[in-house]
Amino acid sequence: MNIVLIGYRGTGKSAVGRLLAARLGRELVSTDAEIVKRAQRAIPEIVAQQGWDYFRDLESDICQELSSRDHLVIDTGGGAILRPQNIEALKKNGTAFWLTASVETIVKRIGSDNQRPSLTGTKSFVDEIQDVLQERMPKYQAAADHVIETDNRSINQLVETMLTLV
């Protein structure tokens, strides 16, 4: 059985995933890192050159491939839940943990990260986070087996909480 981490950018999926995988002696697989490896380009370049649909197609292929593997901790990109087939594939052999954080926490965590292209291209950073979160929230909720709030909690606290649920 895999552990699948879902949630918006900056909610702690990568940091939690690293420690959780280490504690469980499992391989950590980041869908975004797999996309970068496959495309041989950074995510902003992929999106600028070939668009979000191409990026999402790569993401779907990787989710499908990961569904046949076992004992992984899978750190998904924030938009993996946008395509129902991704969640369906990942949950065939996985339990989904939705990591949440407030808009303020997300802004603090990812404000200086230039490896995350704009999702809307037209809004301010904070407005984009608020709008995209609002749009995605029902999808995260529908996909989640467990919800973990990450605001004001250390990575160790989050992993300890998750270990009681695995």
Phi, psi and omega per residue, in radians:
M1 nan 2.352 3.124
N2 -1.644 2.772 2.986
I3 -1.916 2.140 -3.062
V4 -1.957 2.125 3.132
L5 -1.739 2.109 3.114
I6 -2.109 2.785 3.104
G7 2.573 2.924 -3.124
Y8 -1.182 2.832 3.046
R9 -0.915 2.452 3.022
G10 1.373 0.187 3.119
T11 -1.562 -0.069 3.055
G12 1.876 0.162 -3.073
K13 -0.997 -0.810 -3.085
S14 -1.172 -0.821 -3.130
A15 -1.127 -0.799 3.111
V16 -1.110 -0.747 -3.127
G17 -1.032 -0.749 3.140
R18 -1.057 -0.867 -3.091
L19 -1.222 -0.704 -3.141
L20 -1.094 -0.792 3.125
A21 -1.069 -0.751 3.139
A22 -1.103 -0.769 -3.115
R23 -1.142 -0.591 -3.113
L24 -1.624 -0.103 -3.094
G25 1.155 0.635 -3.133
R26 -1.973 2.804 3.045
E27 -1.361 2.402 3.030
L28 -1.720 2.261 3.070
V29 -2.161 2.171 3.076
S30 -1.741 2.143 3.133
T31 -1.107 -0.644 3.110
D32 -1.113 -0.748 3.120
A33 -1.109 -0.650 3.108
E34 -1.152 -0.667 3.100
I35 -1.107 -0.809 3.135
V36 -1.052 -0.762 3.137
K37 -1.092 -0.798 -3.110
R38 -1.151 -0.762 -3.094
A39 -1.448 -0.263 -3.096
Q40 0.987 0.635 3.103
R41 -2.649 2.733 3.061
A42 -1.213 2.721 -3.106
I43 -0.999 -0.795 3.111
P44 -0.999 -0.634 3.108
E45 -1.185 -0.762 3.132
I46 -0.995 -0.863 -3.088
V47 -1.143 -0.744 -3.125
A48 -1.145 -0.679 -3.058
Q49 -1.497 -0.621 -3.025
Q50 -2.229 -0.080 3.026
G51 1.547 2.911 -3.120
W52 -1.140 -0.630 -3.119
D53 -1.056 -0.746 3.103
Y54 -1.083 -0.798 3.097
F55 -1.007 -0.819 -3.121
R56 -1.137 -0.585 3.081
D57 -1.115 -0.768 3.090
L58 -1.072 -0.759 3.135
E59 -1.051 -0.745 3.130
S60 -1.132 -0.720 3.095
D61 -1.038 -0.771 -3.108
I62 -1.188 -0.732 3.095
C63 -1.037 -0.730 3.118
Q64 -1.075 -0.806 -3.134
E65 -1.107 -0.711 -3.113
L66 -1.194 -0.424 -3.103
S67 -1.125 -0.359 -3.127
S68 -1.638 -0.016 3.120
R69 -1.747 2.887 -3.040
D70 -2.342 2.744 3.094
H71 1.058 0.692 3.093
L72 -1.849 2.744 2.830
V73 -1.897 2.083 -3.049
I74 -1.921 2.059 3.107
D75 -1.687 1.791 -3.092
T76 -1.505 2.724 2.981
G77 -1.203 2.722 -3.073
G78 -1.013 -0.461 -3.103
G79 -1.719 0.137 -3.114
A80 -1.030 -0.473 -3.104
I81 -1.354 -0.116 -3.105
L82 -1.200 -0.436 3.099
R83 -1.926 2.011 -3.097
P84 -0.939 -0.564 -3.121
Q85 -1.141 -0.464 3.107
N86 -1.158 -0.861 -3.120
I87 -1.166 -0.722 3.102
E88 -0.992 -0.805 -3.132
A89 -1.135 -0.849 -3.065
L90 -1.175 -0.525 -3.114
K91 -1.515 -0.130 3.050
K92 -0.976 -0.698 -3.076
N93 -2.341 0.658 -3.087
G94 -2.728 2.770 3.052
T95 -1.931 2.247 -3.059
A96 -1.697 2.184 3.056
F97 -1.892 2.084 3.115
W98 -1.613 1.979 3.084
L99 -1.589 2.210 -3.099
T100 -2.043 2.775 3.041
A101 -2.767 2.713 3.095
S102 -1.233 2.812 3.094
V103 -1.011 -0.715 -3.126
E104 -1.065 -0.769 3.135
T105 -1.137 -0.748 3.139
I106 -1.073 -0.777 3.130
V107 -1.034 -0.775 3.129
K108 -1.081 -0.709 -3.052
R109 -1.319 -0.621 -3.020
I110 -2.046 0.084 -3.067
G111 -0.966 -0.551 -3.073
S112 -1.824 0.166 -3.087
D113 -1.530 2.038 -3.129
N114 -1.701 0.167 3.095
Q115 -1.640 0.141 -3.131
R116 -2.055 1.780 -3.119
P117 -1.193 2.697 3.093
S118 -1.010 2.448 3.128
L119 -1.538 -0.388 -3.106
T120 -2.008 -0.534 3.111
G121 1.377 -0.128 -3.020
T122 -2.233 -0.269 -3.002
K123 -1.824 2.882 3.031
S124 -1.168 2.816 -3.099
F125 -0.968 -0.857 -3.108
V126 -1.186 -0.757 3.118
D127 -1.063 -0.707 3.124
E128 -1.075 -0.809 3.137
I129 -1.037 -0.847 -3.117
Q130 -1.050 -0.825 -3.085
D131 -1.175 -0.792 -3.105
V132 -1.182 -0.714 3.088
L133 -1.039 -0.796 -3.137
Q134 -1.043 -0.745 -3.133
E135 -1.169 -0.699 -3.049
R136 -1.490 -0.357 -3.026
M137 -0.894 -0.807 3.124
P138 -1.088 -0.569 3.131
K139 -1.240 -0.740 3.075
Y140 -1.066 -0.799 -3.098
Q141 -1.061 -0.769 -3.130
A142 -1.143 -0.561 -3.082
A143 -1.456 -0.410 -2.966
A144 -1.338 2.341 2.930
D145 -1.563 -0.542 3.123
H146 -2.461 2.566 3.095
V147 -2.018 2.239 -3.128
I148 -2.151 2.014 3.087
E149 -1.417 2.263 -3.041
T150 -1.827 -0.121 3.134
D151 -1.049 2.357 3.035
N152 0.958 0.537 3.087
R153 -2.263 2.461 3.136
S154 -1.316 2.831 3.088
I155 -1.031 -0.724 3.115
N156 -1.053 -0.750 3.123
Q157 -1.094 -0.727 -3.129
L158 -1.131 -0.783 -3.133
V159 -1.133 -0.739 3.094
E160 -1.009 -0.755 3.102
T161 -1.059 -0.788 -3.109
M162 -1.148 -0.664 -3.119
L163 -1.097 -0.489 3.096
T164 -1.306 -0.277 -3.092
L165 -1.788 -0.220 -3.083
V166 -1.336 nan nan
